[in-house]
Amino acid sequence: MNRFTVEETNLLSIYHEGSKAQLTENINATLPYMDADMRELAKRALSKVDALTEEEFAELAIYAAEEV
């Protein structure tokens, strides 16, 4: 089951550097620089990431969707 939308997955792929903690830190560091819509998307994605165990996070396929 894919818990993340395409937009959320794309956002995660930008900030993903290997660990759940690093991803969370990277996104939180950029929240003040995001516009309101992007901030809402980021917070929604973070809440989903936070709900994952380390094992579930490690199994995620985090990559940007291909442009058509």
Contacts in CASP RR format, 6 or more apart in sequence:
PFRMAT RR
TARGET T0000
AUTHOR 0000-0000-0000
METHOD contacts of the structure
MODEL  1
MNRFTVEETNLLSIYHEGSKAQLTENINATLPYMDADMRELAKRALSKVD
ALTEEEFAELAIYAAEEV
3 48 0 8 1.000
4 12 0 8 1.000
4 45 0 8 1.000
4 48 0 8 1.000
4 60 0 8 1.000
6 65 0 8 1.000
7 41 0 8 1.000
8 41 0 8 1.000
8 44 0 8 1.000
8 45 0 8 1.000
8 48 0 8 1.000
9 62 0 8 1.000
9 63 0 8 1.000
9 64 0 8 1.000
9 65 0 8 1.000
10 64 0 8 1.000
10 65 0 8 1.000
11 27 0 8 1.000
11 38 0 8 1.000
11 41 0 8 1.000
11 42 0 8 1.000
11 45 0 8 1.000
12 23 0 8 1.000
12 45 0 8 1.000
12 49 0 8 1.000
12 60 0 8 1.000
12 62 0 8 1.000
13 62 0 8 1.000
13 63 0 8 1.000
13 64 0 8 1.000
14 64 0 8 1.000
15 23 0 8 1.000
15 26 0 8 1.000
15 27 0 8 1.000
15 30 0 8 1.000
16 22 0 8 1.000
16 23 0 8 1.000
16 26 0 8 1.000
16 62 0 8 1.000
17 23 0 8 1.000
17 26 0 8 1.000
20 49 0 8 1.000
20 52 0 8 1.000
20 54 0 8 1.000
20 57 0 8 1.000
23 49 0 8 1.000
24 46 0 8 1.000
24 49 0 8 1.000
24 50 0 8 1.000
27 42 0 8 1.000
27 45 0 8 1.000
27 46 0 8 1.000
28 46 0 8 1.000
30 42 0 8 1.000
31 39 0 8 1.000
31 42 0 8 1.000
31 43 0 8 1.000
34 42 0 8 1.000
49 57 0 8 1.000
52 60 0 8 1.000
END
